[in-house]
Amino acid sequence: MADWKNATATTGGVLRPEELARHVSLKRHPAGDVAASWVENRWSLRWGLPEGRWFASEVLPHPTCSLTLEHLSHPRPEQPRGETLLVTGVCTRRFDVEVRGRGLVNGLRFRPGGLVAVSGVPAGAWVDHTVAASEVLPATLVASLADPALAEDADAWASVAEEGVADLARSRGPDERYVRLLEVVADMLEEPSLLTVGDVAERHGTTPRSLQRLFERYLGVGPKWVLARYRMHDVVSALDAGDDGSITDLAHRYGWYDQAHFTREFTALVGVPPARYRDRGRSRSGGPEQAHTRTPAGME
C-alpha cells in the first residue's frame, strides 16, 4: 500500500493530563517510516512509586489497538497470567488502571484497523479484551519482543516491533479496504463539521451500511461510535486547555444540540459532569499533591 502519514487518531483522551508528569515518565514518538502505514506511534511509560502510594489512570477510549510489553510489579487484572507481551483491543469504555509500585511499558499504537490489516484477524476478537500477543502474532516475533534485555531500550524494542509489523503486512499484500478505512477515519478526525454517519457517507460517496461493515471488520465498533469519541476528545481537550465558555456553547460547538444529552454522555464516559470536571481541574492547578491523586498514566 502507499505510505500513509496523515494522523488517524488523537493523542488526547488522558484525563487531567497536567498531573501525568508528576510521577510517570511518558515518551511518545511517531512511528518509523517502515511501519507508519499501520502504526500511529511508539510510546513508553516508566514509573516508580513508594509503597502505599497509587494513582488511578483514566483514559478515554480510542478506536485503536495496542501492542505492549508490560513489566509491572502490580499487573493489571486483565493481563493473562504469565504473559508480558499483550494485545489490547478497542476499549468501548473508559480505560482505568491503578498504577502502583514499579512499571515499565513499551508500546506500539496501531492506526485504526492497522492490526487487522497486519494479522488478518477481525477486530471483534479483541474489543474490550487484552490477550496474549501469541494469539495474534507469529511466535518468532513474539519471542523477540518478549526478550527482557530488549525491553530496557524502548527505542530498540519499538524498532524491532515495527520491522516485524511491516514484514507481516508485506507478506499479506495490499489491502485496499484498509486504505479506504484510513481515508474515512482521518477525515472524521480532522473535520469537526462531520457530526453524523450520514454526513461521512455522503462526503465519501458511500452508504452508512457500507461504512458499518467496513468499521465492524477493522475496528470492531461502528462509525457512529468513532465520531462520538473523536468529538468527546475535542471537548475534554478544550476543557483541559482552560475553556471558560458556557457548557451549552461547548456542547453546540462539538455537535450536541441538547445540553442534557451532552451532559449525560460526558458523565457516563468521564465519570463526572462537564462543569465539575472543569472545576476540579481549576482547583488542582498549582495545588498540593495528594496521596491518592487520580493521575492519568494510561496507555497511549
C-alpha positions in Angstrom: 0.0 0.0 0.0 1.1 3.6 -0.4 2.8 5.2 2.6 0.3 6.8 5.0 1.5 9.7 7.1 -1.7 11.5 8.0 -3.0 11.4 11.6 -5.7 8.9 12.2 -6.1 9.2 16.0 -5.6 11.9 18.6 -3.1 11.9 21.4 -5.8 13.3 23.6 -8.1 11.4 25.9 -6.0 11.3 29.0 -8.0 12.9 31.8 -6.2 15.6 33.8 -3.0 15.4 31.7 -1.2 18.1 33.7 -0.8 15.5 36.5 0.8 12.9 34.4 4.4 14.2 34.5 4.5 14.4 38.3 5.2 10.7 38.8 5.2 8.9 35.4 7.6 9.3 32.5 5.8 9.2 29.2 7.7 9.3 25.9 5.8 9.2 22.6 7.3 9.4 19.1 5.8 9.0 15.6 6.2 5.5 14.1 9.2 5.0 11.9 8.8 5.1 8.1 8.9 1.4 7.8 5.7 0.8 9.7 3.9 4.2 9.5 1.2 2.9 7.3 0.0 0.6 10.1 1.3 2.1 13.3 0.4 5.6 14.6 3.1 6.0 17.2 5.5 4.3 19.6 5.5 5.1 23.3 6.9 4.1 26.6 6.0 4.6 30.3 8.2 4.3 33.3 7.3 4.8 37.0 8.4 4.0 40.5 6.0 4.8 43.3 6.7 4.3 47.0 4.8 1.7 49.0 1.3 2.8 49.8 1.0 5.4 47.0 -1.1 4.7 43.9 -2.6 6.6 41.1 -5.8 6.0 39.1 -5.1 6.2 35.4 -8.2 7.3 33.4 -8.1 7.4 29.6 -11.0 7.9 27.2 -11.4 5.2 24.6 -9.8 5.4 21.2 -10.7 3.4 18.0 -7.2 1.8 18.2 -5.4 -1.3 19.3 -2.0 -1.5 21.1 0.8 -4.0 21.3 2.6 -3.7 24.6 5.4 -5.2 26.6 4.5 -4.8 30.3 6.8 -5.4 33.2 4.8 -4.4 36.2 5.2 -5.1 39.9 1.4 -5.0 40.1 0.0 -6.4 36.8 -3.4 -5.1 35.7 -6.2 -7.6 36.4 -7.0 -8.3 32.7 -3.4 -9.3 32.0 -3.2 -13.0 31.2 -1.2 -14.8 33.8 2.5 -15.1 33.0 2.2 -13.0 29.8 4.1 -9.8 29.3 3.6 -9.2 25.6 0.0 -8.2 25.1 -2.6 -7.0 22.5 -5.3 -4.7 23.9 -8.2 -4.1 21.6 -10.5 -1.1 21.2 -11.9 -0.3 24.6 -15.5 1.0 24.4 -15.5 2.2 28.0 -13.0 4.5 29.9 -9.7 2.7 30.3 -9.0 2.7 34.1 -5.8 1.2 35.7 -4.4 1.6 39.2 -0.7 2.5 38.8 1.3 1.1 41.7 4.9 0.1 42.6 7.3 0.0 39.6 6.4 -0.3 36.0 8.0 -0.4 32.5 5.8 -0.5 29.4 6.8 -0.3 25.8 4.1 0.0 23.2 3.0 0.4 19.6 -0.2 2.1 19.0 -1.7 0.8 15.7 -3.7 3.0 13.4 -7.4 2.3 13.5 -7.7 -1.1 11.7 -3.9 -1.5 11.4 -3.6 -4.6 13.4 -6.4 -6.3 11.4 -4.6 -5.3 8.2 -1.4 -6.9 9.5 -2.8 -10.0 11.1 -6.0 -10.8 9.1 -7.9 -11.4 12.3 -11.2 -9.4 12.6 -11.1 -6.8 15.3 -14.1 -8.1 17.1 -11.9 -10.7 18.7 -10.2 -8.0 20.8 -12.8 -5.4 21.6 -12.8 -4.7 25.3 -10.2 -7.5 25.8 -6.5 -7.9 26.5 -5.0 -11.1 25.0 -1.6 -12.6 24.8 0.2 -11.4 21.7 0.9 -15.0 20.8 -2.8 -15.3 19.9 -2.3 -12.7 17.1 1.3 -12.5 16.0 3.9 -15.2 14.9 5.8 -17.0 17.6 9.2 -15.8 16.3 8.2 -12.1 16.6 6.6 -12.6 20.0 9.8 -14.3 21.3 11.9 -11.4 20.1 9.7 -8.7 21.6 9.3 -10.5 24.9 13.1 -10.6 25.5 13.7 -8.8 28.9 17.0 -7.5 27.7 15.4 -5.7 24.7 12.7 -4.2 26.9 15.3 -1.9 28.7 15.8 0.1 25.4 12.4 1.4 24.4 13.6 2.7 21.0 15.3 -0.6 20.1 12.2 -2.5 21.2 10.0 -0.3 19.1 12.3 -0.7 16.0 12.2 -4.5 16.2 8.4 -4.4 16.7 7.9 -2.0 13.7 10.1 -4.1 11.4 8.1 -7.2 12.4 4.8 -5.4 11.7 6.0 -4.2 8.3 7.2 -7.7 7.4 3.8 -9.2 8.3 2.0 -6.6 6.3 4.1 -7.1 3.2 3.6 -10.8 3.4 -0.2 -10.3 3.2 0.0 -7.9 0.3 -2.0 -4.7 -0.4 -5.3 -4.1 1.4 -7.4 -1.5 -0.4 -10.2 -1.7 2.1 -7.9 -0.7 4.9 -6.6 2.2 2.8 -10.2 3.3 2.3 -10.9 3.0 6.1 -7.9 5.2 6.9 -9.1 7.9 4.5 -12.5 7.9 6.2 -11.1 7.9 9.7 -8.6 10.6 9.1 -11.4 12.8 7.7 -13.5 12.1 10.8 -10.6 13.3 13.0 -9.7 16.4 11.0 -13.2 17.7 10.1 -15.3 18.6 13.2 -18.2 19.5 11.0 -18.8 15.8 10.4 -21.4 15.0 13.1 -23.4 12.1 11.7 -22.6 8.9 9.8 -24.8 10.2 7.0 -22.5 13.2 6.7 -19.5 10.9 6.4 -21.1 8.5 3.9 -22.2 11.4 1.7 -18.8 13.0 1.8 -17.0 9.7 0.8 -19.5 8.6 -1.8 -20.8 5.5 0.0 -23.6 4.4 2.3 -24.0 4.2 6.1 -24.4 0.5 5.8 -21.2 0.0 3.8 -19.3 2.1 6.4 -20.8 0.0 9.2 -19.5 -3.2 7.6 -16.1 -1.7 7.0 -15.7 -0.4 10.6 -17.0 -3.6 12.1 -14.3 -5.7 10.5 -11.4 -3.4 11.0 -12.3 -1.7 14.3 -14.9 -3.9 15.9 -17.1 -0.8 16.5 -19.3 1.3 14.3 -18.6 4.7 12.6 -21.2 6.4 14.9 -19.1 5.3 17.9 -15.9 6.6 16.4 -17.4 10.0 15.6 -18.8 10.4 19.1 -15.4 9.5 20.7 -13.4 12.0 18.5 -15.8 14.8 19.3 -15.7 13.9 23.0 -11.9 14.0 22.9 -12.2 17.5 21.4 -14.5 18.5 24.3 -12.1 17.2 27.0 -9.1 18.8 25.3 -10.9 22.1 25.3 -11.7 21.9 29.0 -8.2 20.8 29.9 -6.9 23.9 27.9 -9.0 26.2 30.1 -12.1 26.7 28.0 -14.2 29.1 30.1 -17.3 29.4 27.9 -20.7 28.0 28.9 -21.3 24.3 28.8 -24.1 24.9 26.4 -21.8 26.6 23.9 -19.2 23.9 24.3 -21.8 21.2 23.6 -23.1 23.0 20.5 -19.6 23.6 19.2 -18.9 19.9 19.0 -22.3 18.7 17.7 -24.6 18.2 20.7 -27.7 20.3 20.3 -29.3 19.1 23.5 -27.2 20.1 26.6 -28.9 17.5 28.8 -28.0 14.7 26.3 -24.4 16.0 26.1 -24.1 16.1 29.9 -25.4 12.5 30.2 -22.9 11.3 27.6 -20.0 13.2 29.1 -20.8 12.0 32.6 -21.2 8.3 31.6 -17.8 8.4 29.9 -15.7 10.7 32.1 -17.3 9.9 35.4 -18.3 13.5 36.4 -20.4 16.2 34.7 -18.5 18.6 32.4 -18.8 21.6 34.7 -17.5 19.6 37.6 -14.6 18.2 35.5 -13.6 21.7 34.6 -13.9 22.9 38.2 -11.8 20.1 39.5 -9.1 20.9 37.0 -9.1 24.5 38.1 -9.0 23.7 41.8 -6.0 21.4 41.4 -4.0 23.8 39.3 -0.9 24.6 41.4 -2.4 22.9 44.4 -0.7 20.5 46.8 0.0 16.9 45.7 -2.5 14.4 47.2 -1.6 10.9 48.4 -4.1 9.2 46.2 -4.4 11.8 43.3 -6.3 10.4 40.4 -3.4 10.7 37.9 -3.6 9.6 34.3 -0.8 7.2 33.3 -2.7 5.2 30.9 -1.8 3.5 27.6 -1.0 5.6 24.6 
